[in-house]
Amino acid sequence: MGQPKKRTSPRRTRSRRSHLVLKLARAVNAKSPVKAYTTKRESAKK
């Protein structure tokens, strides 16, 4: 059988991957008075 075609460009949604966003959000939360949303559990009202 023939091989499937190779993807020519990386996925366009790569910059949206949640683990990268989480990492940035936690970095922001460590320093900034304005808190970024991380996860339902972490961002829940204390």
C-alpha angles and dihedrals in degrees: 000000000000120000121250116256116266118245108253097201131035117254112287093222094058093108089058096058106135098227091059092047090049092052091053093044092053090048089053093046091053092061112016129081087215107075122218121216111257113163134339089251098047096041095047118121110269 
